């Protein structure tokens, strides 16, 4: 559990000049996400799953210069086409992180909201905090800035694909 903090998070908003269903097709295609990320290297549906749906699981291979390489297992915890697509990293009851796309029709296309929350489960962040509890705020703040940069790149990539098809 995060020490003295309750599930800190970040969010990104944009308006995409494309219909909701087009944006939905992109946000629910997990295989696109590594193309927008410097950390997420690859994603594949776990054995027994071949696409998005409530309870579907996927594996993500990650790389970070300060942490190294690791693989996560995520489970889709909200699936409401074409409105909400969310997944928990690790145990859905106590995820290492929770990621969520929310879409809504807008007069000029689709409002896209992307949120991420750390915790409450164990993660690289909690391991660093366990080692240096006096630096907890700094550790969480730095990781959230990294999340935010990656999320901004992801939303920009989705927007470009939805609006231009490339």
DSSP file (Angstrom, degrees, kcal/mol; ACC not computed):
  #  RESIDUE AA STRUCTURE BP1 BP2  ACC     N-H-->O    O-->H-N    N-H-->O    O-->H-N    TCO  KAPPA ALPHA  PHI   PSI    X-CA   Y-CA   Z-CA
    1    1 A X              0   0    0      0, 0.0     2,-0.3     0, 0.0   120,-0.1   0.000 360.0 360.0 360.0 148.3    0.0    0.0    0.0
    2    2 A X    >   -     0   0    0    118,-0.2     3,-0.9     3,-0.1     2,-0.4  -0.534 360.0-115.8 -70.9 132.1    1.1    3.5   -0.6
    3    3 A X  T 3  S-     0   0    0     -2,-0.3    -1,-0.1     1,-0.3     3,-0.1  -0.557  84.8 -17.5 -74.7 124.9    2.4    5.1    2.6
    4    4 A X  T 3  S+     0   0    0     -2,-0.4     2,-0.3     1,-0.1    -1,-0.3   0.717 117.6  97.5  56.0  26.4    0.3    8.1    3.8
    5    5 A X    <   -     0   0    0     -3,-0.9     2,-0.6     3,-0.0    -1,-0.1  -0.980  64.6-140.3-140.5 153.2   -1.3    8.5    0.3
    6    6 A X        -     0   0    0     -2,-0.3   113,-0.1     1,-0.1   112,-0.1  -0.871  67.4 -56.9-119.5  99.6   -4.6    7.5   -1.2
    7    7 A X        -     0   0    0     -2,-0.6   112,-0.1     1,-0.1    -1,-0.1   0.832  65.1-152.7  40.2  66.2   -4.3    6.3   -4.8
    8    8 A X        +     0   0    0    109,-0.1   110,-3.2   110,-0.1     2,-0.3  -0.309  23.6 169.0 -64.7 150.3   -2.7    9.4   -6.4
    9    9 A X  E     -A  117   0A   0    108,-0.3     2,-0.3     2,-0.0   108,-0.2  -0.928  27.1-141.5-154.2 177.4   -3.5    9.9  -10.1
   10   10 A X  E     -A  116   0A   0    106,-2.2   106,-2.4    -2,-0.3     2,-0.3  -0.932  13.4-159.3-140.4 161.7   -3.4   12.1  -13.2
   11   11 A X  E     -A  115   0A   0     -2,-0.3     2,-0.4   104,-0.2   104,-0.2  -0.995   5.6-158.7-147.5 153.8   -5.7   12.7  -16.1
   12   12 A X  E     -A  114   0A   0    102,-2.4   102,-2.8    -2,-0.3     2,-0.3  -0.987  10.8-167.5-131.0 138.5   -5.6   14.1  -19.7
   13   13 A X  E     +A  113   0A   0     -2,-0.4     2,-0.3   100,-0.2   100,-0.2  -0.932  14.4 154.5-123.7 149.7   -8.5   15.5  -21.7
   14   14 A X  E     -A  112   0A   0     98,-1.8    98,-3.0    -2,-0.3     2,-0.5  -0.969  37.4-121.9-158.9 166.0   -8.8   16.3  -25.4
   15   15 A X  E     -A  111   0A   0     -2,-0.3     2,-0.5    96,-0.2    96,-0.2  -0.975  25.0-155.6-111.9 128.3  -11.5   16.7  -28.1
   16   16 A X  E     -A  110   0A   0     94,-3.2    94,-2.7    -2,-0.5     2,-2.4  -0.900  16.5-135.1-105.9 127.5  -11.0   14.4  -31.1
   17   17 A X  S    S+     0   0    0     -2,-0.5     2,-0.3    92,-0.2    92,-0.2  -0.431  77.6  85.3 -81.4  66.8  -12.5   15.5  -34.4
   18   18 A X  S    S-     0   0    0     -2,-2.4    -2,-0.2    92,-0.0   145,-0.1  -0.971  87.7 -83.2-158.6 156.4  -13.9   12.0  -35.1
   19   19 A X     >  -     0   0    0     -2,-0.3     4,-1.9   143,-0.1     3,-0.5  -0.272  40.6-113.1 -65.7 153.7  -17.0   10.1  -34.2
   20   20 A X  H  > S+     0   0    0     89,-0.3     4,-3.1     1,-0.2     5,-0.2   0.881 115.5  55.6 -53.7 -43.9  -17.1    8.2  -30.8
   21   21 A X  H  > S+     0   0    0      1,-0.2     4,-2.1     2,-0.2    -1,-0.2   0.871 106.6  50.5 -63.1 -35.8  -17.1    4.8  -32.5
   22   22 A X  H  > S+     0   0    0     -3,-0.5     4,-1.1     2,-0.2    -1,-0.2   0.928 113.5  44.7 -65.4 -44.6  -13.9    5.6  -34.4
   23   23 A X  H  X S+     0   0    0     -4,-1.9     4,-2.6     1,-0.2     3,-0.4   0.900 110.9  55.3 -66.0 -40.7  -12.2    6.8  -31.2
   24   24 A X  H  X S+     0   0    0     -4,-3.1     4,-2.2     1,-0.2    -1,-0.2   0.917 102.3  56.0 -57.5 -45.0  -13.5    3.7  -29.3
   25   25 A X  H  < S+     0   0    0     -4,-2.1    -1,-0.2     1,-0.2    -2,-0.2   0.851 112.5  43.6 -57.2 -34.2  -12.0    1.4  -31.9
   26   26 A X  H >< S+     0   0    0     -4,-1.1     3,-1.2    -3,-0.4     6,-0.2   0.924 113.2  47.0 -78.9 -47.2   -8.6    2.9  -31.2
   27   27 A X  H 3< S+     0   0    0     -4,-2.6    -2,-0.2     1,-0.3    -3,-0.2   0.809 112.9  50.4 -68.7 -26.9   -8.7    3.1  -27.4
   28   28 A X  T 3< S+     0   0    0     -4,-2.2     2,-1.0    -5,-0.3    24,-0.3   0.442  88.8  89.0 -90.6   1.3   -9.9   -0.4  -27.0
   29   29 A X    X   -     0   0    0     -3,-1.2     3,-1.9     1,-0.2     4,-0.5  -0.781  57.1-175.7 -97.1  90.8   -7.2   -1.8  -29.3
   30   30 A X  G >  S+     0   0    0     -2,-1.0     3,-0.9     1,-0.3     4,-0.4   0.749  74.6  70.9 -61.4 -24.4   -4.4   -2.4  -26.8
   31   31 A X  G 3  S+     0   0    0      1,-0.2    -1,-0.3     2,-0.1     4,-0.2   0.692  92.2  59.0 -69.7 -16.1   -1.9   -3.4  -29.5
   32   32 A X  G X  S+     0   0    0     -3,-1.9     3,-1.4    -6,-0.2     4,-0.4   0.778  85.5  80.7 -77.4 -27.1   -1.7    0.2  -30.6
   33   33 A X  G X  S+     0   0    0     -3,-0.9     3,-1.8    -4,-0.5     4,-0.5   0.806  81.5  59.3 -59.1 -38.7   -0.5    1.5  -27.2
   34   34 A X  G >  S+     0   0    0     -4,-0.4     3,-1.0     1,-0.3    -1,-0.3   0.818  96.1  65.7 -60.9 -26.6    3.2    0.6  -27.5
   35   35 A X  G <  S+     0   0    0     -3,-1.4    -1,-0.3     1,-0.2    -2,-0.2   0.670 106.4  41.8 -66.5 -16.0    3.4    2.8  -30.6
   36   36 A X  G <  S+     0   0    0     -3,-1.8     2,-0.3    -4,-0.4    -1,-0.2   0.436 107.1  76.6-106.2  -2.8    2.7    5.9  -28.4
   37   37 A X    <   -     0   0    0     -3,-1.0   113,-0.0    -4,-0.5   114,-0.0  -0.839  51.9-163.3-120.4 144.9    4.9    5.0  -25.5
   38   38 A X  S    S+     0   0    0     -2,-0.3    -1,-0.1     1,-0.0    -4,-0.1   0.659 100.8  40.1 -89.3 -20.2    8.6    5.0  -24.6
   39   39 A X  S    S+     0   0    0      1,-0.1    24,-2.2    23,-0.1     2,-0.6   0.880  99.7  71.5 -95.2 -46.9    8.0    2.6  -21.7
   40   40 A X  E     +B   62   0A   0     22,-0.2    -3,-0.3     1,-0.2    22,-0.2  -0.629  56.5 176.9 -77.2 116.0    5.4    0.1  -23.0
   41   41 A X  E     -     0   0A   0     20,-3.1     2,-0.3    -2,-0.6    21,-0.2   0.845  59.4  -9.7 -91.6 -38.7    7.3   -2.1  -25.4
   42   42 A X  E     -B   61   0A   0     19,-1.4    19,-2.7     2,-0.0     2,-0.3  -0.989  52.7-159.5-159.6 156.8    4.6   -4.6  -26.4
   43   43 A X  E     +B   60   0A   0     -2,-0.3     2,-0.3    17,-0.2    17,-0.2  -0.998  13.7 170.4-141.0 139.6    1.1   -5.8  -25.5
   44   44 A X  E     -B   59   0A   0     15,-2.1    15,-3.1    -2,-0.3     2,-0.1  -0.995  39.5-102.3-147.8 146.3   -0.6   -9.1  -26.3
   45   45 A X  E     -B   58   0A   0     -2,-0.3    13,-0.3    13,-0.2     3,-0.1  -0.457  46.2-113.7 -64.4 138.4   -3.9  -10.7  -25.1
   46   46 A X    >   -     0   0    0     11,-2.5     3,-2.2     1,-0.2    11,-0.2  -0.263  49.5 -68.9 -68.9 160.1   -3.2  -13.4  -22.5
   47   47 A X  T 3  S+     0   0    0      1,-0.3    -1,-0.2     3,-0.0     3,-0.1  -0.243 125.6  26.5 -51.4 132.6   -3.9  -17.1  -23.3
   48   48 A X  T 3  S+     0   0    0      1,-0.2     2,-0.4    -3,-0.1    -1,-0.3   0.362 107.0  88.8  93.5  -4.3   -7.6  -17.6  -23.6
   49   49 A X    <   +     0   0    0     -3,-2.2    -1,-0.2     8,-0.1     3,-0.1  -0.982  39.6 170.9-128.5 138.4   -8.4  -14.0  -24.6
   50   50 A X        -     0   0    0     -2,-0.4     2,-0.3     1,-0.3    -1,-0.1   0.271  65.6  -2.1-130.0  11.7   -8.5  -12.6  -28.1
   51   51 A X  S    S-     0   0    0      6,-0.1    -1,-0.3     2,-0.1     6,-0.1  -0.973  89.3 -51.4 176.8 174.9   -9.9   -9.1  -27.7
   52   52 A X        +     0   0    0     -2,-0.3     2,-0.3   -24,-0.3    27,-0.1  -0.319  64.0 123.2 -69.7 146.3  -11.4   -6.6  -25.4
   53   53 A X    >   -     0   0    0      3,-0.1     3,-2.4    25,-0.1    23,-0.3  -0.850  69.0 -61.8 173.2 159.3  -14.2   -7.4  -23.0
   54   54 A X  T 3  S+     0   0    0      1,-0.3    23,-0.2    -2,-0.3     3,-0.1  -0.360 124.6  12.7 -58.2 126.3  -15.0   -7.4  -19.4
   55   55 A X  T 3  S+     0   0    0     21,-2.5    -1,-0.3     1,-0.3    22,-0.1   0.279  90.2 142.2  89.0 -10.1  -12.5   -9.7  -17.6
   56   56 A X    <   -     0   0    0     -3,-2.4    20,-3.0    19,-0.1     2,-0.3  -0.337  38.1-147.9 -63.1 146.3  -10.2  -10.1  -20.6
   57   57 A X  E     - C   0  75A   0     18,-0.2   -11,-2.5   -11,-0.2     2,-0.3  -0.900  17.1-180.0-121.2 147.9   -6.5  -10.2  -19.7
   58   58 A X  E     -BC  45  74A   0     16,-2.0    16,-3.0    -2,-0.3     2,-0.4  -0.972  21.8-128.5-143.3 158.9   -3.4   -9.0  -21.4
   59   59 A X  E     -BC  44  73A   0    -15,-3.1   -15,-2.1    -2,-0.3     2,-0.5  -0.884  18.0-163.2-109.4 137.3    0.3   -8.9  -20.9
   60   60 A X  E     -BC  43  72A   0     12,-2.2    12,-2.6    -2,-0.4     2,-0.5  -0.982   7.6-152.1-122.9 127.3    2.4   -5.8  -21.2
   61   61 A X  E     -BC  42  71A   0    -19,-2.7   -20,-3.1    -2,-0.5   -19,-1.4  -0.867  24.0-172.7 -98.5 127.2    6.2   -5.8  -21.6
   62   62 A X  E     -BC  40  70A   0      8,-3.3     8,-1.8    -2,-0.5     2,-0.3  -0.810  16.8-166.5-123.0 156.6    7.7   -2.6  -20.2
   63   63 A X  E     + C   0  69A   0    -24,-2.2     2,-0.4    -2,-0.3     6,-0.2  -0.983   9.1 172.1-144.5 132.5   11.1   -0.9  -20.1
   64   64 A X  E >>  - C   0  68A   0      4,-2.1     4,-3.5    -2,-0.3     3,-0.9  -0.996  33.9-132.7-139.8 133.5   12.3    2.0  -18.0
   65   65 A X  T 34 S+     0   0    0     -2,-0.4    -1,-0.1     1,-0.3     4,-0.1   0.816 108.1  41.2 -58.8 -31.5   15.9    3.2  -17.8
   66   66 A X  T 34 S+     0   0    0      2,-0.1    -1,-0.3     1,-0.1    -3,-0.0   0.652 127.6  30.0 -89.2 -15.5   15.8    3.4  -13.9
   67   67 A X  T <4 S-     0   0    0     -3,-0.9     2,-0.3     1,-0.3    -2,-0.2   0.738  94.0-142.2-114.0 -34.9   13.9    0.1  -13.4
   68   68 A X  E  <  -C   64   0A   0     -4,-3.5    -4,-2.1     2,-0.0     2,-0.3  -0.784  46.5 -25.7 103.5-151.3   14.8   -2.2  -16.2
   69   69 A X  E     +C   63   0A   0     -2,-0.3     2,-0.3    -6,-0.2    -6,-0.2  -0.800  62.2 157.3-105.3 143.9   12.4   -4.6  -18.0
   70   70 A X  E     -C   62   0A   0     -8,-1.8    -8,-3.3    -2,-0.3     2,-0.4  -0.984  29.9-133.0-158.3 160.2    9.3   -6.2  -16.6
   71   71 A X  E     -C   61   0A   0     -2,-0.3     2,-0.3   -10,-0.2   -10,-0.2  -0.946  18.5-162.6-118.6 138.3    6.0   -7.7  -17.6
   72   72 A X  E     -C   60   0A   0    -12,-2.6   -12,-2.2    -2,-0.4     2,-0.5  -0.846  11.7-144.0-115.7 155.4    2.6   -6.9  -16.2
   73   73 A X  E     -C   59   0A   0     -2,-0.3    17,-3.1   -14,-0.2     2,-0.3  -0.988  24.5-173.5-116.7 125.1   -0.7   -8.8  -16.4
   74   74 A X  E     -CD  58  89A   0    -16,-3.0   -16,-2.0    -2,-0.5     2,-0.4  -0.843  12.5-152.7-119.7 154.7   -3.8   -6.6  -16.6
   75   75 A X  E     -CD  57  88A   0     13,-2.3    13,-2.6    -2,-0.3     2,-0.5  -0.992  24.8-118.2-128.2 134.4   -7.5   -7.3  -16.5
   76   76 A X  E     + D   0  87A   0    -20,-3.0   -21,-2.5    -2,-0.4    11,-0.3  -0.583  35.5 172.9 -69.3 120.2  -10.2   -5.2  -18.2
   77   77 A X  E     +     0   0A   0      9,-1.9     2,-0.4    -2,-0.5    10,-0.2   0.570  65.7  35.0-110.5 -14.3  -12.4   -4.1  -15.2
   78   78 A X  E     + D   0  86A   0      8,-1.5     8,-2.4   -25,-0.1     2,-0.3  -0.981  59.7 166.1-139.4 129.9  -14.8   -1.7  -17.1
   79   79 A X  E     + D   0  85A   0     -2,-0.4     2,-0.3     6,-0.2     6,-0.2  -0.807  11.6 148.8-147.3  99.6  -16.0   -2.3  -20.6
   80   80 A X  E >>  - D   0  84A   0      4,-2.9     3,-3.6    -2,-0.3     4,-1.5  -0.688  49.0-116.3-134.5  77.2  -19.0   -0.2  -21.8
   81   81 A X  T 34 S+     0   0    0      1,-0.3   -60,-0.1    -2,-0.3    -2,-0.1  -0.297  89.8   3.2 -61.0 139.8  -18.7    0.3  -25.5
   82   82 A X  T 34 S+     0   0    0    -62,-0.1    -1,-0.3   -61,-0.0     3,-0.1  -0.667 133.0  50.7 -99.0  42.1  -18.3    3.0  -26.8
   83   83 A X  T <4 S+     0   0    0     -3,-3.6    20,-3.0     1,-0.3     2,-0.4   0.864 105.5  21.4-107.3 -48.3  -18.1    4.8  -23.5
   84   84 A X  E  <  +DE  80 102A   0     -4,-1.5    -4,-2.9    18,-0.2     2,-0.4  -0.989  44.7 172.7-137.4 133.3  -15.6    3.3  -21.0
   85   85 A X  E     +DE  79 101A   0     16,-2.1    16,-3.0    -2,-0.4     2,-0.3  -0.957  20.9 160.7-135.4 116.0  -12.5    1.0  -21.3
   86   86 A X  E     -DE  78 100A   0     -8,-2.4    -9,-1.9    -2,-0.4    -8,-1.5  -0.980  15.8-170.1-139.6 149.2  -10.5    0.5  -18.1
   87   87 A X  E     -DE  76  99A   0     12,-2.3    12,-2.6    -2,-0.3     2,-0.4  -0.991  15.4-139.5-140.7 149.3   -8.0   -2.0  -16.9
   88   88 A X  E     -DE  75  98A   0    -13,-2.6   -13,-2.3    -2,-0.3     2,-0.6  -0.888  18.8-135.0-104.7 135.2   -6.3   -2.9  -13.6
   89   89 A X  E    S-DE  74  97A   0      8,-2.9     7,-2.8    -2,-0.4     8,-0.7  -0.811  75.2 -17.1 -89.9 123.1   -2.6   -3.8  -13.5
   90   90 A X  S    S+     0   0    0    -17,-3.1     2,-0.4    -2,-0.6     5,-0.2  -0.611 129.5  14.7  84.3-144.8   -2.1   -6.9  -11.3
   91   91 A X    >   -     0   0    0      3,-0.4     3,-1.2    -2,-0.3    30,-0.1  -0.523  65.8-147.8 -69.2 117.2   -4.8   -7.9   -8.8
   92   92 A X  G >  S+     0   0    0     -2,-0.4     3,-0.5     1,-0.3    -1,-0.2   0.781  98.5  57.3 -59.4 -25.5   -8.0   -6.0   -9.7
   93   93 A X  G 3  S+     0   0    0      1,-0.3    -1,-0.3    -5,-0.1    -2,-0.1   0.784 130.2  11.2 -74.8 -26.3   -9.0   -5.9   -6.0
   94   94 A X  G <  S-     0   0    0     -3,-1.2    -3,-0.4    26,-0.1    -1,-0.3  -0.512  90.4-169.4-148.0  71.4   -5.7   -4.1   -5.2
   95   95 A X    <   -     0   0    0     -3,-0.5    26,-2.9    24,-0.2    -5,-0.2  -0.231  30.9-136.5 -69.8 152.5   -4.1   -3.0   -8.5
   96   96 A X  S    S-     0   0    0     -7,-2.8    23,-2.8     1,-0.3     2,-0.3   0.837  94.1  -7.3 -67.7 -34.2   -0.6   -1.6   -8.9
   97   97 A X  E     -EF  89 118A   0     -8,-0.7    -8,-2.9    21,-0.3     2,-0.4  -0.980  62.7-144.1-157.2 155.2   -2.3    0.9  -11.2
   98   98 A X  E     -EF  88 117A   0     19,-2.3    19,-2.2    -2,-0.3     2,-0.4  -0.996  16.3-168.6-127.0 125.8   -5.7    1.6  -12.8
   99   99 A X  E     -EF  87 116A   0    -12,-2.6   -12,-2.3    -2,-0.4     2,-0.4  -0.909   8.5-178.8-115.9 140.9   -5.9    3.0  -16.3
  100  100 A X  E     -EF  86 115A   0     15,-2.5    15,-2.8    -2,-0.4     2,-0.4  -0.977  18.6-163.5-149.8 129.3   -9.2    4.3  -17.8
  101  101 A X  E     -EF  85 114A   0    -16,-3.0   -16,-2.1    -2,-0.4     2,-0.4  -0.917  13.8-172.3-103.4 136.2  -10.4    5.8  -21.1
  102  102 A X  E     -EF  84 113A   0     11,-2.8    11,-2.7    -2,-0.4     2,-0.4  -0.998   2.6-168.7-130.4 129.8  -13.8    7.6  -21.1
  103  103 A X  E     + F   0 112A   0    -20,-3.0     2,-0.3    -2,-0.4     9,-0.2  -0.900   8.3 174.0-119.6 145.0  -15.4    8.8  -24.2
  104  104 A X  E     - F   0 111A   0      7,-1.7     7,-3.3    -2,-0.4    -2,-0.0  -0.989  36.4-104.3-147.4 141.2  -18.4   11.1  -24.7
  105  105 A X  E     - F   0 110A   0     -2,-0.3     2,-0.3     5,-0.2     5,-0.2  -0.351  39.3-174.3 -62.0 144.1  -20.0   12.7  -27.8
  106  106 A X  E >   - F   0 109A   0      3,-2.8     3,-1.9   -90,-0.1   -86,-0.1  -0.934  39.3-109.3-135.2 159.4  -19.2   16.3  -28.4
  107  107 A X  T 3  S+     0   0    0     -2,-0.3     3,-0.1     1,-0.3    -1,-0.0   0.811 122.2  40.5 -60.2 -28.5  -20.5   18.8  -30.9
  108  108 A X  T 3  S-     0   0    0    -90,-0.0     2,-0.4    -3,-0.0    -1,-0.3   0.096 133.4 -72.9-108.5  23.1  -17.1   18.8  -32.6
  109  109 A X  E <  S- F   0 106A   0     -3,-1.9    -3,-2.8   -92,-0.2     2,-0.4  -0.960  85.9 -14.6 135.6-118.2  -16.4   15.1  -32.3
  110  110 A X  E     -AF  16 105A   0    -94,-2.7   -94,-3.2    -2,-0.4     2,-0.6  -0.992  46.0-138.7-133.3 129.4  -15.5   13.1  -29.2
  111  111 A X  E     -AF  15 104A   0     -7,-3.3    -7,-1.7    -2,-0.4     2,-0.5  -0.785  27.0-163.6 -82.0 126.0  -14.4   14.2  -25.7
  112  112 A X  E     -AF  14 103A   0    -98,-3.0   -98,-1.8    -2,-0.6     2,-0.4  -0.959  10.0-175.8-117.9 124.2  -11.6   11.8  -24.6
  113  113 A X  E     -AF  13 102A   0    -11,-2.7   -11,-2.8    -2,-0.5     2,-0.5  -0.978   2.2-171.5-119.8 130.8  -10.5   11.5  -21.0
  114  114 A X  E     +AF  12 101A   0   -102,-2.8  -102,-2.4    -2,-0.4     2,-0.3  -0.987  10.1 179.5-125.0 121.2   -7.6    9.3  -20.0
  115  115 A X  E     -AF  11 100A   0    -15,-2.8   -15,-2.5    -2,-0.5     2,-0.3  -0.884  10.8-171.1-123.2 153.9   -6.9    8.7  -16.3
  116  116 A X  E     -AF  10  99A   0   -106,-2.4  -106,-2.2    -2,-0.3     2,-0.4  -0.995   2.6-169.6-141.9 141.6   -4.4    6.7  -14.4
  117  117 A X  E     -AF   9  98A   0    -19,-2.2   -19,-2.3    -2,-0.3     2,-0.4  -0.996  17.3-135.5-132.2 135.9   -4.2    6.0  -10.7
  118  118 A X  E     - F   0  97A   0   -110,-3.2   -21,-0.3    -2,-0.4   -22,-0.1  -0.762  47.7 -66.1 -88.6 134.0   -1.3    4.4   -8.7
  119  119 A X        -     0   0    0    -23,-2.8   -24,-0.2    -2,-0.4   -23,-0.1  -0.141  27.2-171.2  86.4-177.5   -2.2    1.8   -6.2
  120  120 A X  S    S+     0   0    0    -26,-0.2  -118,-0.2     1,-0.1   -24,-0.2  -0.995  92.0  64.3 -88.2  -2.2   -3.4    0.7   -3.8
  121  121 A X  S    S-     0   0    0    -26,-2.9     5,-0.2     1,-0.2   -26,-0.1  -0.120  97.2 -72.3 -77.8 175.8   -1.5   -2.5   -4.6
  122  122 A X        +     0   0    0    -28,-0.2     2,-0.3    -3,-0.1    -1,-0.2  -0.352  61.9 146.7 -68.4 144.3    2.2   -3.2   -4.7
  123  123 A X     >  -     0   0    0     -3,-0.1     4,-2.0    -2,-0.1     5,-0.1  -0.903  65.8 -77.5-158.4-177.4    4.3   -1.8   -7.6
  124  124 A X  H  > S+     0   0    0     -2,-0.3     4,-2.1     1,-0.2     5,-0.2   0.852 129.2  56.7 -59.5 -34.5    7.7   -0.4   -8.4
  125  125 A X  H  > S+     0   0    0      2,-0.2     4,-2.4     1,-0.2    -1,-0.2   0.933 106.9  46.8 -63.4 -46.6    6.5    2.8   -6.7
  126  126 A X  H  > S+     0   0    0      1,-0.2     4,-2.6     2,-0.2    -1,-0.2   0.861 109.5  54.6 -66.9 -33.6    5.7    1.1   -3.5
  127  127 A X  H  X S+     0   0    0     -4,-2.0     4,-1.5     2,-0.2    -1,-0.2   0.918 110.0  46.7 -64.4 -41.5    9.0   -0.8   -3.5
  128  128 A X  H  X S+     0   0    0     -4,-2.1     4,-2.1     2,-0.2    -2,-0.2   0.902 112.5  50.0 -65.3 -40.4   10.9    2.5   -3.8
  129  129 A X  H  < S+     0   0    0     -4,-2.4    -2,-0.2     1,-0.2    -1,-0.2   0.895 106.6  55.1 -65.2 -39.7    8.8    4.1   -1.0
  130  130 A X  H  < S+     0   0    0     -4,-2.6     3,-0.4     1,-0.2    -1,-0.2   0.879 112.0  44.6 -59.5 -37.0    9.5    1.0    1.2
  131  131 A X  H  < S+     0   0    0     -4,-1.5    -2,-0.2     1,-0.2    -1,-0.2   0.854 132.2  19.0 -74.4 -36.4   13.2    1.7    0.7
  132  132 A X    ><  +     0   0    0     -4,-2.1     3,-2.3    -5,-0.1    -1,-0.2  -0.563  66.7 168.1-136.7  70.3   13.0    5.4    1.2
  133  133 A X  G >  S+     0   0    0     -3,-0.4     3,-1.4     1,-0.3     4,-0.2   0.772  76.3  64.2 -59.1 -27.2    9.8    6.3    3.0
  134  134 A X  G 3  S+     0   0    0      1,-0.3    -1,-0.3     2,-0.1     3,-0.2   0.655 103.2  49.7 -70.9 -13.3   10.9    9.9    3.7
  135  135 A X  G <> S+     0   0    0     -3,-2.3     4,-2.7    -6,-0.2    -1,-0.3   0.160  74.7 118.1-106.7  16.5   10.9   10.5   -0.1
  136  136 A X  H <> S+     0   0    0     -3,-1.4     4,-2.6     1,-0.2     5,-0.3   0.898  75.1  47.3 -53.7 -49.2    7.4    9.1   -0.7
  137  137 A X  H  > S+     0   0    0     -4,-0.2     4,-2.7     1,-0.2    -1,-0.2   0.915 114.0  47.6 -61.7 -42.4    5.9   12.3   -2.1
  138  138 A X  H  > S+     0   0    0      2,-0.2     4,-2.5     1,-0.2    -1,-0.2   0.908 112.2  49.7 -63.7 -43.3    8.9   12.9   -4.4
  139  139 A X  H  X S+     0   0    0     -4,-2.7     4,-2.1     2,-0.2    -2,-0.2   0.932 114.9  43.2 -62.3 -47.5    8.8    9.3   -5.7
  140  140 A X  H  X S+     0   0    0     -4,-2.6     4,-2.7    -5,-0.2    -2,-0.2   0.917 113.5  51.6 -66.2 -43.4    5.0    9.4   -6.4
  141  141 A X  H  X S+     0   0    0     -4,-2.7     4,-2.0    -5,-0.3    -2,-0.2   0.915 110.5  48.4 -60.7 -43.9    5.2   12.9   -7.9
  142  142 A X  H  X S+     0   0    0     -4,-2.5     4,-1.8     2,-0.2    -1,-0.2   0.922 112.7  48.1 -63.0 -44.0    8.0   11.8  -10.3
  143  143 A X  H  X S+     0   0    0     -4,-2.1     4,-2.8     1,-0.2    -2,-0.2   0.898 109.8  52.2 -66.0 -39.1    6.2    8.7  -11.4
  144  144 A X  H  X S+     0   0    0     -4,-2.7     4,-2.8     2,-0.2    -1,-0.2   0.871 107.0  53.0 -65.2 -35.1    3.0   10.7  -12.0
  145  145 A X  H  X S+     0   0    0     -4,-2.0     4,-2.3     2,-0.2    -1,-0.2   0.892 110.0  48.7 -64.0 -38.5    4.9   13.1  -14.2
  146  146 A X  H  X S+     0   0    0     -4,-1.8     4,-2.2     2,-0.2    -2,-0.2   0.925 111.6  49.1 -65.9 -44.1    6.1   10.1  -16.2
  147  147 A X  H  X S+     0   0    0     -4,-2.8     4,-2.9     1,-0.2     5,-0.2   0.950 110.9  50.9 -56.0 -49.6    2.6    8.7  -16.4
  148  148 A X  H  X S+     0   0    0     -4,-2.8     4,-2.7     1,-0.2     5,-0.2   0.902 108.9  49.7 -59.2 -44.9    1.3   12.2  -17.6
  149  149 A X  H  X S+     0   0    0     -4,-2.3     4,-1.9     1,-0.2    -1,-0.2   0.922 114.1  45.8 -60.9 -43.9    4.0   12.5  -20.3
  150  150 A X  H  X S+     0   0    0     -4,-2.2     4,-2.1     2,-0.2    -2,-0.2   0.884 112.7  50.3 -65.8 -39.0    3.1    9.0  -21.6
  151  151 A X  H  X S+     0   0    0     -4,-2.9     4,-2.8     2,-0.2     5,-0.2   0.894 108.2  52.2 -67.5 -40.2   -0.6    9.7  -21.4
  152  152 A X  H  X S+     0   0    0     -4,-2.7     4,-2.2    -5,-0.2    -1,-0.2   0.910 111.1  48.0 -61.9 -41.4   -0.3   12.9  -23.3
  153  153 A X  H  X S+     0   0    0     -4,-1.9     4,-2.2    -5,-0.2    -2,-0.2   0.891 112.1  50.0 -65.3 -39.0    1.7   11.1  -26.1
  154  154 A X  H  X S+     0   0    0     -4,-2.1     4,-2.7     2,-0.2     5,-0.2   0.938 111.7  46.5 -65.1 -47.6   -1.0    8.4  -26.2
  155  155 A X  H  X S+     0   0    0     -4,-2.8     4,-2.7     1,-0.2    -2,-0.2   0.896 112.4  50.8 -63.6 -39.9   -3.9   10.8  -26.4
  156  156 A X  H  X S+     0   0    0     -4,-2.2     4,-2.4    -5,-0.2    -1,-0.2   0.903 111.5  48.6 -63.6 -40.0   -2.1   12.7  -29.1
  157  157 A X  H  X S+     0   0    0     -4,-2.2     4,-2.4     2,-0.2    -2,-0.2   0.907 112.5  47.1 -65.9 -42.4   -1.4    9.5  -31.1
  158  158 A X  H  X S+     0   0    0     -4,-2.7     4,-2.9     2,-0.2     5,-0.2   0.924 112.1  51.0 -64.0 -44.6   -5.1    8.4  -30.8
  159  159 A X  H  X S+     0   0    0     -4,-2.7     4,-2.5    -5,-0.2     5,-0.3   0.931 111.2  47.9 -58.8 -47.0   -6.2   11.9  -31.8
  160  160 A X  H  X>S+     0   0    0     -4,-2.4     4,-2.6     1,-0.2     6,-0.6   0.938 114.0  46.1 -61.4 -47.5   -4.0   11.8  -34.9
  161  161 A X  H  X5S+     0   0    0     -4,-2.4     4,-2.0     5,-0.3    -2,-0.2   0.913 115.0  47.2 -61.3 -43.0   -5.0    8.3  -35.9
  162  162 A X  H  <5S+     0   0    0     -4,-2.9    -1,-0.2     1,-0.2    -2,-0.2   0.886 119.1  39.1 -67.1 -38.2   -8.7    9.1  -35.4
  163  163 A X  H  <5S+     0   0    0     -4,-2.5    -2,-0.2    -5,-0.2    -1,-0.2   0.805 133.3  19.5 -84.3 -29.6   -8.6   12.4  -37.3
  164  164 A X  H  <5S-     0   0    0     -4,-2.6    -3,-0.2    -5,-0.3    -2,-0.2   0.597  91.2-125.3-117.1 -15.9   -6.2   11.4  -40.2
  165  165 A X     <<       0   0    0     -4,-2.0    -4,-0.2    -5,-0.5    -3,-0.1   0.552 360.0 360.0  79.2   6.5   -6.3    7.7  -40.3
  166  166 A X              0   0    0     -6,-0.6    -5,-0.3     0, 0.0    -6,-0.1   0.328 360.0 360.0-144.8 360.0   -2.5    7.5  -40.0
